[in-house]
């Protein structure tokens, strides 16, 4: 009787250990991408513009000199170049690089733009336009 109980305990421990080992695999661990990998993973499409805390996306779209953020896109390439497009047509291109602990992007060796948010599906670039803070949001 004691032998049967010991056999059952060992069997239960063996099964519990087997289930634990089988259920743990590397796919459960989240993969952490670098900021460069997130930035260069595809095309970013404009979503909205916030100017000094106010959403001005529609105002810009409906102004006398209209500019629609949602028709704007930017692609950062791994080789340190970028391409901006408006309505699908190339608008501007040049070089980019992370600076200041990857908290800013420097465009063409001149313009420095703060990176507010950088996630797999959201990018926020913060510009200082003559004392006016503009936040450009992009999605993927």
C-alpha positions as CSV (number, residue, x, y, z in Angstrom):
1,X,0.0,0.0,0.0
2,X,2.8,2.4,0.9
3,X,4.7,1.4,-2.2
4,X,1.6,2.2,-4.4
5,X,1.2,5.6,-2.7
6,X,4.9,6.4,-3.4
7,X,4.5,5.3,-7.0
8,X,1.5,7.5,-7.4
9,X,3.3,10.5,-5.9
10,X,6.3,10.0,-8.1
11,X,4.0,9.7,-11.1
12,X,2.1,12.9,-10.2
13,X,5.4,14.8,-9.7
14,X,6.7,13.5,-13.0
15,X,3.6,14.5,-14.9
16,X,3.5,18.0,-13.3
17,X,7.2,18.5,-14.2
18,X,6.6,17.4,-17.8
19,X,3.6,19.7,-18.2
20,X,5.6,22.6,-16.8
21,X,8.5,22.0,-19.2
22,X,6.4,21.6,-22.2
23,X,4.3,24.7,-21.6
24,X,7.4,26.9,-21.3
25,X,8.9,27.8,-24.6
26,X,10.8,30.8,-26.0
27,X,7.8,32.1,-28.0
28,X,6.1,33.2,-24.8
29,X,8.9,35.7,-24.2
30,X,8.3,39.2,-25.7
31,X,10.8,40.2,-28.3
32,X,12.3,43.6,-27.5
33,X,13.2,45.6,-30.6
34,X,15.7,48.4,-30.7
35,X,14.5,51.9,-31.4
36,X,16.2,51.7,-34.8
37,X,14.4,48.4,-35.6
38,X,11.0,50.0,-34.6
39,X,11.7,53.2,-36.6
40,X,12.8,51.4,-39.8
41,X,10.2,48.5,-39.7
42,X,8.0,50.1,-42.4
43,X,6.3,53.2,-43.6
44,X,4.8,55.7,-41.1
45,X,1.5,57.3,-42.2
46,X,0.5,60.7,-40.8
47,X,-2.3,60.6,-38.3
48,X,-2.7,64.0,-36.6
49,X,-1.0,67.3,-35.7
50,X,-1.1,68.8,-32.2
51,X,0.0,72.5,-32.0
52,X,0.5,73.9,-28.4
53,X,-1.9,71.2,-27.1
54,X,-4.6,71.7,-29.7
55,X,-5.5,69.2,-32.5
56,X,-5.0,71.3,-35.7
57,X,-5.3,68.4,-38.2
58,X,-8.6,69.5,-39.6
59,X,-7.7,73.2,-39.5
60,X,-4.6,72.5,-41.6
61,X,-6.6,70.4,-44.0
62,X,-9.2,73.1,-44.5
63,X,-6.9,76.2,-44.6
64,X,-6.4,78.3,-47.7
65,X,-3.0,76.5,-48.2
66,X,-4.3,73.0,-47.3
67,X,-2.0,70.3,-45.9
68,X,-3.5,66.9,-45.0
69,X,-1.4,65.1,-42.4
70,X,-3.1,61.8,-43.3
71,X,-1.8,62.1,-46.9
72,X,1.7,62.4,-45.6
73,X,4.1,59.5,-44.9
74,X,7.7,59.0,-43.9
75,X,9.9,56.0,-44.3
76,X,13.2,55.6,-42.3
77,X,15.6,53.2,-43.9
78,X,18.3,51.2,-42.2
79,X,21.0,52.8,-44.2
80,X,20.4,56.2,-42.5
81,X,18.2,57.7,-45.3
82,X,14.6,58.7,-45.2
83,X,11.9,59.5,-47.8
84,X,8.9,61.7,-47.1
85,X,5.9,61.4,-49.4
86,X,2.7,63.5,-49.8
87,X,-0.2,61.8,-51.6
88,X,2.2,59.0,-52.5
89,X,4.7,61.2,-54.3
90,X,8.2,61.7,-53.0
91,X,8.3,65.1,-51.4
92,X,11.7,65.2,-49.6
93,X,14.5,62.8,-48.8
94,X,17.8,62.9,-47.0
95,X,19.7,61.4,-44.1
96,X,18.7,60.7,-40.5
97,X,20.4,59.5,-37.3
98,X,19.5,59.1,-33.7
99,X,21.3,61.5,-31.4
100,X,21.3,62.3,-27.6
101,X,20.7,58.7,-26.4
102,X,18.2,58.1,-29.2
103,X,15.8,60.7,-27.8
104,X,16.2,63.0,-30.9
105,X,16.5,62.4,-34.7
106,X,18.8,64.7,-36.7
107,X,17.6,65.2,-40.3
108,X,20.2,66.0,-42.9
109,X,22.8,66.9,-40.2
110,X,20.9,70.1,-39.3
111,X,17.3,69.8,-38.0
112,X,16.9,68.1,-34.6
113,X,13.5,66.7,-33.8
114,X,12.5,65.1,-30.4
115,X,11.1,61.6,-30.5
116,X,8.2,61.7,-28.0
117,X,6.7,58.2,-28.6
118,X,8.2,55.3,-30.5
119,X,6.4,52.0,-30.5
120,X,5.8,49.3,-33.1
121,X,2.6,51.1,-34.3
122,X,3.0,54.7,-33.1
123,X,5.5,57.5,-33.7
124,X,5.4,61.0,-32.3
125,X,7.9,63.6,-33.5
126,X,8.0,66.9,-31.6
127,X,9.1,70.0,-33.5
128,X,9.8,73.5,-32.1
129,X,8.6,75.9,-34.8
130,X,9.7,79.4,-33.6
131,X,8.5,78.8,-30.1
132,X,5.4,76.8,-31.1
133,X,5.4,73.1,-30.2
134,X,4.1,70.9,-33.0
135,X,3.6,67.2,-32.3
136,X,3.3,65.1,-35.5
137,X,1.7,61.7,-34.9
138,X,2.2,58.7,-37.2
139,X,0.8,55.2,-37.3
140,X,1.6,52.0,-39.0
